[in-house]
Amino acid sequence: MTQDQEPVRQRLLSEATRLFAERGFESTSVQEVVSAAGVTKGAMYHYFDSKDDLLHEIYGRVLRMQMERLNHFADGPGTVTERLHAAAADVVTTTAANLDDSKIFFRSMHLLAPDTRKSVRVERRRYHERFRDLVAEGQREGTFRSDIPADIVVDFFFGSVHHLGSWYKPEGALSGPEIGRHFADLLLASLRPA
């Protein structure tokens, strides 16, 4: 599919992601985004209300995909250990696969309008709570140690996941899925009862 055949909304998101990753959100103008996408400002404003809206959507599309996948694992078959391992490995794998989106967002989130920033925090919190529910389920049934609050476990794990953008290189020695398995293994090892 050539750029001209790619839907306008997708072209805008692709070019905004590329430019924000290269130059930074604050150093990229709307005009640069629309020029790179080969559209007018009017076309951009048909799909997005602002540059903030573009940034929100760049992260939002990854978060929505991850939430859908988390629900699939959390509600799927298997023990709580198997489901948590799959969910933990998956969030690392999908973050690594969408690294520019995640890096841009975490680097630029503080630049969003307060209402947008609040909305994103609510969406992200919903994801973390769903993940926490798996940890809490394992704690209730005695599969996981319960001396550490589930919220702390989740915050610790996601602190590591959100830090991927500062060191992970797709061309490095380990692939995203391999790193995902290691992160999931470490999480589950930390939850084993003493």
C-alpha positions, 0 to 999 in steps of 0.5 A: 500500500502506497502512502496515497492509498493509506487512509488519511487518519492512519497517515497522520498517525504514522507521520506524527509518530515518526516526527515526534520520535525524531524531533520531539512532540514540542518541536514538531508543528502541526504544519510539519505533520500535515506536510509529511502526511501529504494532507491539509490542516483541514484534513487533520482537524477533521480527524483530530482536534489538536496536536494533543489529540494526535499524541493521545491517540498515538498512545491510546491505540497501543493501550486499547490493543493491550487492554483487549489482549489483557482481557483475553488472557485474564478471562482465558483458560488456565491457572492464574499463574499461566494467565498472569505469565501470558499477560505479563509477557504480552505487555512487554512484547507489545510495548517493545513492538510499539516502542516509538509510541510508548517512548513518545508518550512517556517523554511527552505526557506532561505536555498534554492539556490537563484534561487529556492527561487526566483521561489518559491516567484513568485509561492506564489505571484501568489497565493496571487494575485489571492486571492487579486483579490477576495478582490478587486472585493468585494471592487469595487462592494462596498461589502467590505470596500475599505479604506484598500488596498487589498494587505494589507488585503491579507498580513495580512491574510496570515501572520496569515495563515503562522503562523499556524505551530507555534501553531496549533495542529491536536489533539487540541480542534479545527479541521483544518476546524473549524479554517479555518471557524473562520479565514474566518469569521474574514477576512470577518468581517474585510472587512465589510463596516463601 
